[in-house]
Amino acid sequence: MAVLACALGLYLYHNLNNEIRSHVEKKFASHYSNLLVSVRSARFIEGKGIEIRGLTLAQRSSFYQSQELVSVDEIMVYCTTDPRRLASGDFQVEKIVARRPKLTATVDTDGSTNLKHLFPMPKWGDDNPAVEVFDASLLLADRRGGNVQRILDNVDFQIKTETAPGMGNFAGQARTQKRIKATLNSQNWESATLTGLIDESAQTFAAQGNIGNLRIDDHLWGLCPEEWKKHIKDLVHLEAMADTAFQVSGNSSGLTNYLATIDVRDGTWSDPRIPGTVERIQGRVIASPPGIRIEKLIAYYENGSVSASLSRTGWQANSPVHVSATLKNITLHQGLASMLPSGMQKSWKRYQPSGTLDASVKLDFDGQKWLPEIHANCRGTNFVFEEFPYPVTDARGKIDFKDRLLDIDLLAHAGKSRIAIVGSVMDPGPNSSGPIRVRSLDPVHWDSTFEHALYAAQEDVCNVAREFHLQGAANVDFTIVTHSKPEMKPDKSLRMEIIDASVKYEKFPYPISKINGQIVWKDGVVTIEHLQGYNDSGHITCRGTWQEVPGDKRGNLNLKFACKDVPLDDELKTAIPESAQQGWDQLRPRGSIDHMDISLHWPNSQGDLDLWMNAQKWERSRNLSGRAVSVEPVGFPYVLDEVVGSVEFRNGQITLNQMTARHGDVRVSTNGSCFFPEDQRWQVRFEDLRIENIAVDRDLLLAVPEKLEKSLQQLQVGPLFHADGVVVLSNPNPGRPVQMNWDMTVHMAGGQIRRGAVISNIYGAIRFEGQSDESGARSFGEFQLDSVTSRGIPLSNVRGPFWIDESQFLTGRHVPHTDGQPPRHVTANAFGGVILIDSRMQLAGTQPFQTDVTLANGTVGQMLIDLGQQNRGQTSGRLFGNISMTGTLEGTHTYDGTGSLQLRDANMYQLPLAVAMLNVLNARFPDTNAFNSADIKYRVAGNYVYLDDMRLSGEALALKGNGEVNLDGQISMRFYTEFGNQTFDVPVVRQMIGQASRNLMVIHVGGSVDNPTTEQEIFPMVNETLEQLFPARAVRLPIGAPPSSQSPAGIRRGNSIPR
């Protein structure tokens, strides 16, 4: 029985293993239906799981029976070991360990591999076991399965299954992903690692890794598939060590993206196109589907070094390529020419370079042709020109080739002479076009020998040189210009570089020394390209041309000078035309000009010289070294310093542009013009003249015409004011005094006139339009004042004409007026109404004056405010008046005049004077219309105003009287009452009642206007009689309240203020 049991166990054991092997094989075959699947053996290991050996996946082929794709030597599946669950298929897999798997890949024509047939990976059940792989290898074969090369050895990796939420088209579905971590080994590197991710649902994969100490050599290039080698054929000459990092991604169809970065070091490059070997190469190579890039490449070739970069877009033979390289101390030899594009090889042949140079090179290939760009710095390079095969040795300088254009800038030796070679040639070769210039660096002195040679070569050019009285030396240079058409002859020209020369041109004899610059002769034209020289501190540059004119040996001369820091001295004055010298004498400038442009043309259509000059003086911030300019015009000797602006001269006409100057704190700005004809009737015109901070001081009084000076002294205008307008200085009659005309507007803000009656707080403008000549000074004017204060009375909106000359000052209707124009008053707003002013004043001696002033429609309330009093009682009424007064500026004691004052529709109940008199009358009124009108006639005599006739009237009361007031406000008045003002309007009756009123009571008023005092006198006729009868006793009728102890002293009867 024991033997039978053992035999039965062995039978069941072997059948179970066969069943497992068959089941595994069928499972793989059902998943990979397009592959051949075989399993050599399988066995159940109790306590561990299932062991599978000899798993192979082969690709079907029409040429071969099969082509192995995957083989695995051993697979251990750790799972449930219960035979019953295993037999039922209900078991759980925990981990899978594979040992010695081998993948054999082939590359298709499109670049994809057959590994795509392994996707999607098989999945049986819901388990996601971990997978571990040891000692794997990767082989690469050609499309037919031959030429197998081992790519990777001893690969160990792990696969863990993860579940991730779906995205995009797989949204809402759980996605199974395999995460891979591997270490790779190969004979071409020391270490390599790889991590990856396989998405079974999307059938995609991604991986990344790095390789350390990669050996790039022929063995590595030999491992590459032939399909890849054609894309990297320019790299197979490289041997080096490298570190690399890579990223790949793809799907079941193959790679979709990749990026490989290789840091190369210790490399060598052996290219059959160049002799020798490039050594010590280091740099970075980046490969991706768009193409390949080489960055920071450094290498050494012979005794020089090269740093370069390369960018190739695409992997086709005609893919665009950009190469950039910097060469240092590279020796030129014929071998290098073979590496250049064909067009540059032609240029190489034309110039036959040799020797040593530094260069930066850019080569662009657009798929059809190479476009080179070369910037070379020669370091002892030699050339032999085909067109002029004279060896040029030891050349040092730059050669640039870009956009088919060759630029040359070299210093070299031709024989024993030092030369400079400069050129710009398009399409170097047989059909080149462009100039090449060769010039000597050893100066040739201008002497009779050189002059004779130039005369023999070009007589007219020599004659022009003689007019400049040239002295000094020059470098001579020669230029040749080739043309793309072979039938066209090259153009040649001669150039002279002037060195430390001096000239004095006959047409503008301003001496210039230390001249350096260039003069060119070409095809009968002399061109002064750039001459610069000095005169004292002045720096001068000159450009211009002289051109041959058939039949005229004078030719056609055009010169332009640019001068800096030119001193205003006699040398400049004598060089300018005589008419401009007259303007110089009138303005009397001093200092230096910051910048001056001169344009000279000779001859013009009349055979004369055309001369244009523009002199500029800049602000001090732009002129640190130049001397400030000042002028002192003869016709107005007012020194103006720090003159800034420009002056233009053209054939006798001078124009002033944006001129500014100062005199102390006075600021002046103007435009203008000056004209100096041959008949000497010159004119200087200042337009847009603006003067700020004007002070009528000694300097200004000395500058203005003598007769106008007296007028300004008399007026004593101040403190400061501004003015703008036009001033013209002219000499219409040569030999006579200068004439001055002006049209100026003076602007004041708080100004005053301190002569006579002080006029202050002047705000606004005053326009002056006048003339000063040998007969005197005179000016019309127009007040345009916003406000002014006269004797403490504010006036506003002052408008009207005036006239001032050396003898008088007139305003209003006294101003002379043109025919057809009616006379006008000076008008102003004051006391709430309008005043009309007409005056005249003599400006000699005591300056007598006459003034007529009329007030219309003023108001009592505004009058009180204007006089500085408060209108607490809201006194109202309309005010009318006039005054005609004469006097002198000696003082108020000379004043004499008459006037009148009318008050209508008034409310004077609250006026101090009216209140005092009503209290005396013990008047009680239900309203405030005690006095509603007043009429006053007065005289002015010195400091006193005599009120000859006063009448205050109301509806039921009237006062009449007379008195006097002084200018300090002290009053002395006498009034008597009239009752029944309008009841007895018959003349006889009114006279009788008035006479009776005088005999009944008289009111005496004293004190001041602001604080009047009153005293009533009853029956004045009786009191006078008693005083006559009893002169020794003070006998008076006891009528009226006696003065209290608080009453002000000085109340007197009569009409006299104490003198």
Secondary structure, 3 states (H helix, E strand, C coil): CHHHHHHHHHHHHHHHHHHHHHHHHHHHHHHCCCEEEEEEEEEEECCCEEEEEEEEEEECCCCCCCEEEEEEEEEEEEECCCHHHHHHCCCCEEEEEEEEEEEEEEECCCCCEHHHHHCCCCCCCCCCCEEEEEEEEEEEECCCCCCCEEEEEEEEEEEEEEEEECCHHHCCCEEEEEEEEEEEEECCEEEEEEEEEEECCCCEEEEEEEEEEEEECHHHHHHCCHHHHCCCHHHCCEEEEEEEEEEEEEECCEEEEEEEEEEEEEEEECCCCCCCCEEEEEEEEEEECCEEEEEEEEEEECCEEEEEEEEEECCCCCCCEEEEEEEEEEEECHHHHCCCCHHHHHHHHHHCCEEEEEEEEEEEECCCCEEEEEEEEEEEEEECCCCCCCCEEEEEEEEEEECCEEEEEEEEEECCEEEEEEEEEECCCCCCEEEEEEEECCCEECCHHHHHHHHHHCHHHHHHHHHCCCEEEEEEEEEEEECCCCCCCCEEEEEEEEEEEEECCCCCCCCEEEEEEEEEEECCEEEEEEEEEEECCEEEEEEEEEEEECCEEEEEEEEEEEEEEEECCHHHHHHCCHHHHHHHHHHCCECEEEEEEEEEEECCCCCCCEEEEEEEECCHHHCCCCCCCEECCCCCCCCEEEEEEEEEEECCEEEEEEEEEEECCEEEEEEEEEECCCCCCCEEEEEEEEEEEECCCHHHHHHCCHHHHHHHHHHCEECCEEEEEEEEEECCCCCCCCEEEEEEEEEEEEEEECCCCCEEEEEEEEEEEEEEECCEEEEEEEEEEEEEEECCEEEEEEEEEEEEECCEEEEHHHCCCCCCCCCCCEEEEECCEEEEEEEEEECCCCCCEEEEEEEEEEEHHHHHHHCCCCCCCCCEEEEEEEEEEEECCCCHHHCEEEEEEEEEEEECCCCHHHHHHHHHCCCCCCCCCCCCEEEEEEEEECCEEEEEEEEEECCCEEEEEEEEEECCCEEEEEEEEEECCCCCCCHHHHHHHHHHHHHHEEEEEEEECCCEEEEEEECHHHHHHHHHHCCCCCCCCCCCCCCCCCCCCCCCCCCCCCC
